[in-house]
Amino acid sequence: MPTLGQPTTRTVRVNGISLTYYEWRAKPGNQQPPLLFAHATGFHGRVFDAVAEHFPDRRVISLDIRGHGRSDGGPIDDWRTLSDDVSAFLDQLRIRRAVGIGHSMGAHTLVQCAADRPEAFSQLVLFDPVILAPEFYAEDAAPYTADAPHPAIRRKRDFASPEAMMERFAPRDPYILFNARVFEDYCRYGLKQVESGGYVLACSPEMEASVYASSRSNRGILDAASKVAAPALVVRAQQSDLNDFKSSPTWPKLSALLPNGRDLYRPDRTHFHPLEDPDDAARIIADA
């Protein structure tokens, strides 16, 4: 049995792979809709533990997306692969009227799922979704290629222990911005132990790089957003002209495209908002 405060780890088969998810059960008698979390590229479902704990009475589900955490699957060339997985997951668990909470790529995925499975969501809270302006999707060229891959392909993948990963990443940007609890969860649950000894990244460098390389693949995402009926709060982080991980990639007009969209601009936060300040993220979710 899980210890108090710990989720139960479960798996389901969808689209030929095994998806892992983490579930906190609702307090008996609580009939409120479940909260469903979807993480960013390179992360996993357990980075939301510190947010989920703010909702002890609710059913909470946090998913490891394909190729991340404990879920199966290798590199992709189309972001619809991810949303198709999550839609199949929603069908298997018979999720209805959930509050979908997504970050970055996970938020993009939930928008597509909300268009494909409107009955699954009663509301969305989207932290800096990777949904860009129309001209981004009009470009034919992929942002990264086999000859010029995303830098994530060179990420160190082998570690002696979670503590070794923490020691290496703690002083580095953007990890230095993370809440201490979230950073530890990111490292501890972001590794898989190997039979030969030591650990490897649960999300391989090849998987992470493939997500960035295929970021233009879902050219229908803006059309999908225009069909999302559920109320949706878009929480945008600081914007700058710097092409870095900390700046918001979100099209500022996204909330206006969503039929029941609202915009919350937070220039005091970076793209890693829910990982920097899980208490603030939980307040935003509760207020929404």
JODA-V480348 format. One record per residue. N is the residue number from 0. PHI is phi in whole degrees, -180 to 180 (none if undefined). Layout:
{{N & PHI} {N & PHI}}
This chain:
{{0 & none} {1 & -68} {2 & -72} {3 & -56} {4 & 90} {5 & -93} {6 & -79} {7 & -87} {8 & -92} {9 & -133} {10 & -135} {11 & -137} {12 & -96} {13 & -141} {14 & 49} {15 & 82} {16 & -131} {17 & -101} {18 & -104} {19 & -101} {20 & -142} {21 & -121} {22 & -129} {23 & -103} {24 & -75} {25 & -72} {26 & -62} {27 & -50} {28 & 93} {29 & -80} {30 & -105} {31 & -67} {32 & -60} {33 & -69} {34 & -101} {35 & -122} {36 & -103} {37 & -131} {38 & -90} {39 & -85} {40 & -58} {41 & 87} {42 & -108} {43 & -165} {44 & -66} {45 & -78} {46 & -69} {47 & -96} {48 & -54} {49 & -69} {50 & -84} {51 & -58} {52 & -67} {53 & -77} {54 & -126} {55 & -67} {56 & -91} {57 & -97} {58 & -75} {59 & -128} {60 & -126} {61 & -127} {62 & -105} {63 & -88} {64 & -70} {65 & -40} {66 & 78} {67 & -125} {68 & 57} {69 & -97} {70 & -82} {71 & -76} {72 & 111} {73 & -111} {74 & -54} {75 & -119} {76 & -128} {77 & -151} {78 & -66} {79 & -65} {80 & -58} {81 & -69} {82 & -70} {83 & -64} {84 & -60} {85 & -67} {86 & -62} {87 & -65} {88 & -62} {89 & -60} {90 & -64} {91 & -63} {92 & -87} {93 & 54} {94 & -73} {95 & -135} {96 & 57} {97 & -71} {98 & -93} {99 & -87} {100 & -123} {101 & -124} {102 & -127} {103 & 60} {104 & -59} {105 & -63} {106 & -70} {107 & -55} {108 & -61} {109 & -68} {110 & -62} {111 & -63} {112 & -64} {113 & -66} {114 & -74} {115 & -80} {116 & -132} {117 & -60} {118 & -73} {119 & -77} {120 & -127} {121 & -98} {122 & -168} {123 & -127} {124 & -124} {125 & -116} {126 & -88} {127 & 49} {128 & -62} {129 & -81} {130 & -132} {131 & -102} {132 & -66} {133 & -54} {134 & -65} {135 & -62} {136 & -81} {137 & -78} {138 & -69} {139 & -85} {140 & -73} {141 & -71} {142 & -66} {143 & -137} {144 & -133} {145 & -63} {146 & -81} {147 & -134} {148 & -74} {149 & -63} {150 & -57} {151 & -59} {152 & -63} {153 & -98} {154 & -63} {155 & -64} {156 & -110} {157 & -108} {158 & -139} {159 & -70} {160 & -167} {161 & -58} {162 & -65} {163 & -66} {164 & -65} {165 & -62} {166 & -63} {167 & -71} {168 & -90} {169 & -53} {170 & -86} {171 & -100} {172 & -82} {173 & -95} {174 & -63} {175 & -64} {176 & -82} {177 & -71} {178 & -55} {179 & -60} {180 & -65} {181 & -65} {182 & -61} {183 & -65} {184 & -63} {185 & -58} {186 & -75} {187 & -65} {188 & -98} {189 & -96} {190 & -122} {191 & -119} {192 & -77} {193 & -111} {194 & -62} {195 & -77} {196 & 109} {197 & 82} {198 & -139} {199 & -130} {200 & -59} {201 & -66} {202 & -97} {203 & -65} {204 & -55} {205 & -66} {206 & -65} {207 & -60} {208 & -63} {209 & -67} {210 & -66} {211 & -65} {212 & -66} {213 & -102} {214 & -66} {215 & -94} {216 & -67} {217 & -89} {218 & -71} {219 & -95} {220 & -65} {221 & -70} {222 & -65} {223 & -61} {224 & -59} {225 & -69} {226 & -109} {227 & -79} {228 & -82} {229 & -66} {230 & -56} {231 & -137} {232 & -101} {233 & -101} {234 & -103} {235 & -101} {236 & -89} {237 & -57} {238 & -115} {239 & -152} {240 & -84} {241 & -77} {242 & -90} {243 & -132} {244 & -74} {245 & -88} {246 & -86} {247 & -70} {248 & -92} {249 & -75} {250 & -62} {251 & -59} {252 & -93} {253 & -61} {254 & -62} {255 & -72} {256 & -75} {257 & -68} {258 & -56} {259 & -125} {260 & -91} {261 & -133} {262 & -112} {263 & -128} {264 & -92} {265 & -123} {266 & -68} {267 & -84} {268 & -124} {269 & -95} {270 & -59} {271 & -96} {272 & -40} {273 & -65} {274 & -89} {275 & -74} {276 & -141} {277 & -63} {278 & -66} {279 & -66} {280 & -60} {281 & -64} {282 & -64} {283 & -63} {284 & -63} {285 & -64} {286 & -66} {287 & -69}}
